[in-house]
């Protein structure tokens, strides 16, 4: 009876020096925090739906969210190669700035709409679809960037553990 070879991923993760771990933390933490804040920005539409009540129907929400989901999916085809070319840190900055601008635009627009005599007459679905689509385009920059940067700092056996918290 022969013994089976151990599984390829059963070896422990490599031990890194304290200096390496410290540098990795100072590199990863701001990037990870930025990505976490970007990720929270994806949920602004859900919060808006609740806050706006009848001004945004379930169908309106579905249309806006659908546009954002498609833009996010297609943007990976564009932003993946761009991130490879410009680097993960620059891509994260672009993603954060673009998403911040799009979310600020949604906030400013809804403030304007709520000040109108007849808010239901405003083209809420069109404007929010465009702005949420822009938001999700820049969200994809952040998603690609975090993977690109982390790939160089975390061994394959470490991935999905520390950085997945």
ChimeraX commands (.cxc) that place a marker at each C-alpha (Angstrom):
marker #1 position 0.00,0.00,0.00 radius 0.5
marker #1 position 1.56,3.30,-1.02 radius 0.5
marker #1 position 1.05,6.57,0.76 radius 0.5
marker #1 position -0.45,9.41,-1.19 radius 0.5
marker #1 position 1.56,12.56,-1.76 radius 0.5
marker #1 position 0.51,15.50,0.41 radius 0.5
marker #1 position -1.81,18.02,-1.16 radius 0.5
marker #1 position -0.06,20.92,-2.89 radius 0.5
marker #1 position -1.69,23.51,-0.66 radius 0.5
marker #1 position -1.08,21.71,2.63 radius 0.5
marker #1 position 2.31,23.37,3.22 radius 0.5
marker #1 position 2.26,26.25,5.67 radius 0.5
marker #1 position 2.42,29.84,4.52 radius 0.5
marker #1 position 5.93,31.28,4.46 radius 0.5
marker #1 position 7.32,33.11,7.49 radius 0.5
marker #1 position 8.14,36.75,6.75 radius 0.5
marker #1 position 10.48,39.00,8.68 radius 0.5
marker #1 position 8.99,41.67,10.97 radius 0.5
marker #1 position 10.33,44.37,8.61 radius 0.5
marker #1 position 8.59,42.79,5.64 radius 0.5
marker #1 position 5.30,42.43,7.53 radius 0.5
marker #1 position 5.51,46.04,8.75 radius 0.5
marker #1 position 6.18,47.36,5.21 radius 0.5
marker #1 position 3.40,45.18,3.85 radius 0.5
marker #1 position 1.01,46.60,6.45 radius 0.5
marker #1 position 1.90,50.21,5.61 radius 0.5
marker #1 position 1.44,49.42,1.93 radius 0.5
marker #1 position -1.71,47.36,2.28 radius 0.5
marker #1 position -3.67,49.13,5.04 radius 0.5
marker #1 position -4.34,52.45,3.23 radius 0.5
marker #1 position -5.19,50.54,0.06 radius 0.5
marker #1 position -7.46,48.13,1.92 radius 0.5
marker #1 position -9.18,50.96,3.77 radius 0.5
marker #1 position -9.73,52.83,0.52 radius 0.5
marker #1 position -11.19,49.70,-1.06 radius 0.5
marker #1 position -13.49,49.18,1.95 radius 0.5
marker #1 position -14.77,52.75,1.60 radius 0.5
marker #1 position -15.24,52.27,-2.13 radius 0.5
marker #1 position -17.18,49.08,-1.46 radius 0.5
marker #1 position -19.46,50.95,0.94 radius 0.5
marker #1 position -20.11,53.46,-1.86 radius 0.5
marker #1 position -21.77,50.69,-3.86 radius 0.5
marker #1 position -24.57,50.59,-1.31 radius 0.5
marker #1 position -25.50,54.27,-1.57 radius 0.5
marker #1 position -28.19,53.36,-4.09 radius 0.5
marker #1 position -29.85,50.99,-1.61 radius 0.5
marker #1 position -29.78,53.69,1.06 radius 0.5
marker #1 position -31.19,56.19,-1.44 radius 0.5
marker #1 position -34.08,53.85,-2.32 radius 0.5
marker #1 position -35.04,53.58,1.34 radius 0.5
marker #1 position -34.68,57.31,1.98 radius 0.5
marker #1 position -36.54,58.41,-1.15 radius 0.5
marker #1 position -39.54,56.15,-0.62 radius 0.5
marker #1 position -42.09,56.64,-3.41 radius 0.5
marker #1 position -39.79,58.92,-5.39 radius 0.5
marker #1 position -37.81,55.83,-6.50 radius 0.5
marker #1 position -39.91,52.77,-7.25 radius 0.5
marker #1 position -38.62,49.20,-7.15 radius 0.5
marker #1 position -38.60,49.21,-10.95 radius 0.5
marker #1 position -36.57,52.44,-10.98 radius 0.5
marker #1 position -34.11,50.90,-8.51 radius 0.5
marker #1 position -33.84,47.79,-10.69 radius 0.5
marker #1 position -33.12,49.86,-13.79 radius 0.5
marker #1 position -30.46,51.97,-12.08 radius 0.5
marker #1 position -28.86,48.96,-10.39 radius 0.5
marker #1 position -28.93,46.97,-13.63 radius 0.5
marker #1 position -27.11,49.73,-15.50 radius 0.5
marker #1 position -24.49,49.85,-12.75 radius 0.5
marker #1 position -24.03,46.08,-12.71 radius 0.5
marker #1 position -23.51,45.92,-16.48 radius 0.5
marker #1 position -21.09,48.85,-16.44 radius 0.5
marker #1 position -19.15,47.20,-13.60 radius 0.5
marker #1 position -18.90,43.90,-15.46 radius 0.5
marker #1 position -17.83,45.42,-18.79 radius 0.5
marker #1 position -15.43,47.87,-17.11 radius 0.5
marker #1 position -13.23,44.99,-15.97 radius 0.5
marker #1 position -12.38,44.36,-19.62 radius 0.5
marker #1 position -11.12,47.92,-19.93 radius 0.5
marker #1 position -9.76,48.59,-16.46 radius 0.5
marker #1 position -7.83,45.34,-16.08 radius 0.5
marker #1 position -5.35,46.13,-18.87 radius 0.5
marker #1 position -5.28,49.81,-17.87 radius 0.5
marker #1 position -4.39,48.89,-14.29 radius 0.5
marker #1 position -1.64,46.59,-15.54 radius 0.5
marker #1 position -0.25,49.51,-17.50 radius 0.5
marker #1 position -0.49,52.31,-14.90 radius 0.5
marker #1 position -0.09,50.27,-11.69 radius 0.5
marker #1 position -2.37,49.34,-8.83 radius 0.5
marker #1 position -1.80,52.38,-6.64 radius 0.5
marker #1 position -2.60,54.87,-9.41 radius 0.5
marker #1 position -5.62,52.80,-10.40 radius 0.5
marker #1 position -6.89,52.86,-6.80 radius 0.5
marker #1 position -6.52,56.65,-6.68 radius 0.5
marker #1 position -8.37,57.01,-9.97 radius 0.5
marker #1 position -11.11,54.66,-8.76 radius 0.5
marker #1 position -11.50,56.46,-5.43 radius 0.5
marker #1 position -11.58,59.93,-7.00 radius 0.5
marker #1 position -14.03,58.92,-9.72 radius 0.5
marker #1 position -16.37,57.07,-7.36 radius 0.5
marker #1 position -16.27,59.98,-4.88 radius 0.5
marker #1 position -17.20,62.42,-7.65 radius 0.5
marker #1 position -20.05,60.20,-8.90 radius 0.5
marker #1 position -21.45,59.70,-5.39 radius 0.5
marker #1 position -21.18,63.43,-4.68 radius 0.5
marker #1 position -23.02,64.03,-7.95 radius 0.5
marker #1 position -25.84,61.72,-6.88 radius 0.5
marker #1 position -26.08,63.51,-3.54 radius 0.5
marker #1 position -26.12,66.96,-5.13 radius 0.5
marker #1 position -28.67,65.90,-7.73 radius 0.5
marker #1 position -31.08,64.44,-5.21 radius 0.5
marker #1 position -30.75,67.58,-3.09 radius 0.5
marker #1 position -31.75,69.57,-6.17 radius 0.5
marker #1 position -34.65,67.23,-6.97 radius 0.5
marker #1 position -36.04,67.40,-3.44 radius 0.5
marker #1 position -36.03,71.21,-3.63 radius 0.5
marker #1 position -38.21,71.20,-6.76 radius 0.5
marker #1 position -41.94,71.95,-6.47 radius 0.5
marker #1 position -42.70,68.59,-8.17 radius 0.5
marker #1 position -39.82,66.16,-7.50 radius 0.5
marker #1 position -41.58,63.36,-9.42 radius 0.5
marker #1 position -41.20,65.37,-12.65 radius 0.5
marker #1 position -37.38,65.20,-12.48 radius 0.5
marker #1 position -35.58,62.61,-14.66 radius 0.5
marker #1 position -34.35,60.72,-11.58 radius 0.5
marker #1 position -33.91,57.34,-13.26 radius 0.5
marker #1 position -31.92,58.73,-16.19 radius 0.5
marker #1 position -29.59,60.87,-14.08 radius 0.5
marker #1 position -29.10,58.23,-11.38 radius 0.5
marker #1 position -28.50,55.55,-14.04 radius 0.5
marker #1 position -25.72,57.64,-15.57 radius 0.5
marker #1 position -24.17,58.63,-12.24 radius 0.5
marker #1 position -24.44,55.15,-10.74 radius 0.5
marker #1 position -22.93,53.72,-13.93 radius 0.5
marker #1 position -20.01,56.17,-13.60 radius 0.5
marker #1 position -19.69,55.16,-9.94 radius 0.5
marker #1 position -19.56,51.48,-10.84 radius 0.5
marker #1 position -17.02,52.11,-13.62 radius 0.5
marker #1 position -14.67,53.61,-11.07 radius 0.5
marker #1 position -15.57,50.90,-8.53 radius 0.5
marker #1 position -14.10,48.37,-10.96 radius 0.5
marker #1 position -10.81,50.27,-10.91 radius 0.5
marker #1 position -10.64,49.73,-7.16 radius 0.5
marker #1 position -11.46,46.03,-7.41 radius 0.5
marker #1 position -8.75,45.42,-10.02 radius 0.5
marker #1 position -6.23,47.58,-8.16 radius 0.5
marker #1 position -6.58,45.79,-4.81 radius 0.5
marker #1 position -5.93,42.44,-6.48 radius 0.5
marker #1 position -2.96,43.75,-8.45 radius 0.5
marker #1 position -1.26,45.23,-5.40 radius 0.5
marker #1 position -2.02,42.38,-3.01 radius 0.5
marker #1 position -0.76,39.76,-5.46 radius 0.5
marker #1 position 2.79,41.03,-4.95 radius 0.5
marker #1 position 2.64,41.25,-1.16 radius 0.5
marker #1 position 0.83,38.03,-0.20 radius 0.5
marker #1 position 2.01,34.51,-0.92 radius 0.5
marker #1 position -0.54,32.25,-2.61 radius 0.5
marker #1 position -1.05,30.36,0.67 radius 0.5
marker #1 position -1.71,33.64,2.52 radius 0.5
marker #1 position -4.33,34.95,0.12 radius 0.5
marker #1 position -7.89,34.82,1.33 radius 0.5
marker #1 position -6.83,34.78,4.96 radius 0.5
marker #1 position -5.46,38.10,6.21 radius 0.5
marker #1 position -6.51,40.24,3.25 radius 0.5
marker #1 position -9.92,38.57,3.14 radius 0.5
marker #1 position -10.93,39.80,6.59 radius 0.5
marker link #1:1,2 radius 0.2
marker link #1:2,3 radius 0.2
marker link #1:3,4 radius 0.2
marker link #1:4,5 radius 0.2
marker link #1:5,6 radius 0.2
marker link #1:6,7 radius 0.2
marker link #1:7,8 radius 0.2
marker link #1:8,9 radius 0.2
marker link #1:9,10 radius 0.2
marker link #1:10,11 radius 0.2
marker link #1:11,12 radius 0.2
marker link #1:12,13 radius 0.2
marker link #1:13,14 radius 0.2
marker link #1:14,15 radius 0.2
marker link #1:15,16 radius 0.2
marker link #1:16,17 radius 0.2
marker link #1:17,18 radius 0.2
marker link #1:18,19 radius 0.2
marker link #1:19,20 radius 0.2
marker link #1:20,21 radius 0.2
marker link #1:21,22 radius 0.2
marker link #1:22,23 radius 0.2
marker link #1:23,24 radius 0.2
marker link #1:24,25 radius 0.2
marker link #1:25,26 radius 0.2
marker link #1:26,27 radius 0.2
marker link #1:27,28 radius 0.2
marker link #1:28,29 radius 0.2
marker link #1:29,30 radius 0.2
marker link #1:30,31 radius 0.2
marker link #1:31,32 radius 0.2
marker link #1:32,33 radius 0.2
marker link #1:33,34 radius 0.2
marker link #1:34,35 radius 0.2
marker link #1:35,36 radius 0.2
marker link #1:36,37 radius 0.2
marker link #1:37,38 radius 0.2
marker link #1:38,39 radius 0.2
marker link #1:39,40 radius 0.2
marker link #1:40,41 radius 0.2
marker link #1:41,42 radius 0.2
marker link #1:42,43 radius 0.2
marker link #1:43,44 radius 0.2
marker link #1:44,45 radius 0.2
marker link #1:45,46 radius 0.2
marker link #1:46,47 radius 0.2
marker link #1:47,48 radius 0.2
marker link #1:48,49 radius 0.2
marker link #1:49,50 radius 0.2
marker link #1:50,51 radius 0.2
marker link #1:51,52 radius 0.2
marker link #1:52,53 radius 0.2
marker link #1:53,54 radius 0.2
marker link #1:54,55 radius 0.2
marker link #1:55,56 radius 0.2
marker link #1:56,57 radius 0.2
marker link #1:57,58 radius 0.2
marker link #1:58,59 radius 0.2
marker link #1:59,60 radius 0.2
marker link #1:60,61 radius 0.2
marker link #1:61,62 radius 0.2
marker link #1:62,63 radius 0.2
marker link #1:63,64 radius 0.2
marker link #1:64,65 radius 0.2
marker link #1:65,66 radius 0.2
marker link #1:66,67 radius 0.2
marker link #1:67,68 radius 0.2
marker link #1:68,69 radius 0.2
marker link #1:69,70 radius 0.2
marker link #1:70,71 radius 0.2
marker link #1:71,72 radius 0.2
marker link #1:72,73 radius 0.2
marker link #1:73,74 radius 0.2
marker link #1:74,75 radius 0.2
marker link #1:75,76 radius 0.2
marker link #1:76,77 radius 0.2
marker link #1:77,78 radius 0.2
marker link #1:78,79 radius 0.2
marker link #1:79,80 radius 0.2
marker link #1:80,81 radius 0.2
marker link #1:81,82 radius 0.2
marker link #1:82,83 radius 0.2
marker link #1:83,84 radius 0.2
marker link #1:84,85 radius 0.2
marker link #1:85,86 radius 0.2
marker link #1:86,87 radius 0.2
marker link #1:87,88 radius 0.2
marker link #1:88,89 radius 0.2
marker link #1:89,90 radius 0.2
marker link #1:90,91 radius 0.2
marker link #1:91,92 radius 0.2
marker link #1:92,93 radius 0.2
marker link #1:93,94 radius 0.2
marker link #1:94,95 radius 0.2
marker link #1:95,96 radius 0.2
marker link #1:96,97 radius 0.2
marker link #1:97,98 radius 0.2
marker link #1:98,99 radius 0.2
marker link #1:99,100 radius 0.2
marker link #1:100,101 radius 0.2
marker link #1:101,102 radius 0.2
marker link #1:102,103 radius 0.2
marker link #1:103,104 radius 0.2
marker link #1:104,105 radius 0.2
marker link #1:105,106 radius 0.2
marker link #1:106,107 radius 0.2
marker link #1:107,108 radius 0.2
marker link #1:108,109 radius 0.2
marker link #1:109,110 radius 0.2
marker link #1:110,111 radius 0.2
marker link #1:111,112 radius 0.2
marker link #1:112,113 radius 0.2
marker link #1:113,114 radius 0.2
marker link #1:114,115 radius 0.2
marker link #1:115,116 radius 0.2
marker link #1:116,117 radius 0.2
marker link #1:117,118 radius 0.2
marker link #1:118,119 radius 0.2
marker link #1:119,120 radius 0.2
marker link #1:120,121 radius 0.2
marker link #1:121,122 radius 0.2
marker link #1:122,123 radius 0.2
marker link #1:123,124 radius 0.2
marker link #1:124,125 radius 0.2
marker link #1:125,126 radius 0.2
marker link #1:126,127 radius 0.2
marker link #1:127,128 radius 0.2
marker link #1:128,129 radius 0.2
marker link #1:129,130 radius 0.2
marker link #1:130,131 radius 0.2
marker link #1:131,132 radius 0.2
marker link #1:132,133 radius 0.2
marker link #1:133,134 radius 0.2
marker link #1:134,135 radius 0.2
marker link #1:135,136 radius 0.2
marker link #1:136,137 radius 0.2
marker link #1:137,138 radius 0.2
marker link #1:138,139 radius 0.2
marker link #1:139,140 radius 0.2
marker link #1:140,141 radius 0.2
marker link #1:141,142 radius 0.2
marker link #1:142,143 radius 0.2
marker link #1:143,144 radius 0.2
marker link #1:144,145 radius 0.2
marker link #1:145,146 radius 0.2
marker link #1:146,147 radius 0.2
marker link #1:147,148 radius 0.2
marker link #1:148,149 radius 0.2
marker link #1:149,150 radius 0.2
marker link #1:150,151 radius 0.2
marker link #1:151,152 radius 0.2
marker link #1:152,153 radius 0.2
marker link #1:153,154 radius 0.2
marker link #1:154,155 radius 0.2
marker link #1:155,156 radius 0.2
marker link #1:156,157 radius 0.2
marker link #1:157,158 radius 0.2
marker link #1:158,159 radius 0.2
marker link #1:159,160 radius 0.2
marker link #1:160,161 radius 0.2
marker link #1:161,162 radius 0.2
marker link #1:162,163 radius 0.2
marker link #1:163,164 radius 0.2
marker link #1:164,165 radius 0.2
view
